[in-house]
Amino acid sequence: MDRKEFNNLLKIANLSKKDFCDIIGLNYATVNTWGSSNINIPLWVKSWLENYLKAKDFDNVLEILKPYTKK
């Protein structure tokens, strides 16, 4: 994944780099250098963001179905 794709996935997830850092517990300065010159974005980041987006979608579906489920 390149920096452009990383930033795009963050945008789709409605996360700033700071939000992302807070969630995963990494230093902002570290994440901010990803994708520049010789610093690659770690391989796990793309799948993490994709799974984050899927989880958000699933949470939205559950919220929509909530009134129709028995407790």
Secondary structure, DSSP 8 states (H G I E B T S, - for coil): --HHHHHHHHHHTT--HHHHHHHHT--HHHHHHTTSTT----THHHHHHHHHHHHHHHHHHHHHHGGGS--
